[in-house]
């Protein structure tokens, strides 16, 4: 990347934030064009102060040159790629926010199809039912052709990515650390799956550790890429609500999935609904709001085929369906299943095993079972 030094030189200028830097590059056509502009051009045409204009014309220090050399080596080794705000593949909605990242470090790919993106975010400490609802909703939207955006975090974020992957859809993870790091570390395998079904991006240079103040910055990218943001589970004080607020400030649609009033993780979505977020019970609630914004070919295809296929299409027999209905989205003991069913214990164990093989329930420690998927209106 020949212009990497010019980009990094501008990023190092004190007082030159993302928004102004991006505006200058778009105004002068390239980072080199900004560096070559006169103080008069920078102040009059670029709208920066005289002191910032003088700093733009300064020379890069030796430490910056070393960092640029290391990044070039990593680029040449294929460890990641860089997408700039001037590249056609740069997410066009992200370009419209007040402070778009001038550079995005990336593994995997970005595609034109990713213009139709929906973010799904929520608590790191999600309940099983919250995860099931998230996977189902994500899978339904991804099966329709939407790209699912989230933050690779534990809980709801990982369920959102997994839901898209399960139906062969596209998903994008936005990091709050350098592109050469995976946070949390246990999501390395999930990250590899995301890279095979989409991309992982970060505005932070390689080597950047996951610091607390990075995540609100990351959240503005999650909402900025997307047409709307869905919060499925979140506490009353949650980073997901920050993402929802940023989405509102960026003129994105905000959606929230309601839950049981006894669930602390429902307080965030309920608060958003009180504030005017669209209540979501299924993908059709999201489509109703987003349909007018969709690109014409994509919108026409959705109108012709509005019902997404289920990410868990297994057909159940009558006995399997009866026992499936005895299992909840929250852990259900074997004793409770036996008491609700009319089958003999041996038959119950055999049918439960069949349901596990079909992937619609999962056994937990202590002879407990939970549904893996969720039906329309079930919570």
CORLINGI-V705163 format. One record per run of one state. SS is the DSSP state (H for helix, E for strand, - for the rest). FROM is the first residue (numbers start at 0). LEN is the number of residues. Records with the same first field share a line. If there is no record, write none. Layout:
SS: FROM-LEN, FROM-LEN
//
This chain:
-: 0-3, 11-6, 28-2, 36-2, 44-5, 56-5, 76-4, 84-9, 96-6, 108-3, 115-1, 121-6, 144-2, 150-5, 166-4, 174-10, 196-1, 202-9, 225-2, 231-7, 249-3, 256-7, 274-3, 279-3, 293-2, 304-13, 324-7, 340-4, 357-3, 364-3, 371-8
H: 3-8, 17-11, 30-6, 38-6, 49-7, 61-15, 93-3, 111-4, 127-17, 155-11, 184-12, 211-14, 238-11, 263-11, 282-11, 295-9, 317-7, 333-7, 344-13
E: 80-4, 102-6, 116-5, 146-4, 170-4, 197-5, 227-4, 252-4, 277-2, 331-2, 360-4, 367-4
//
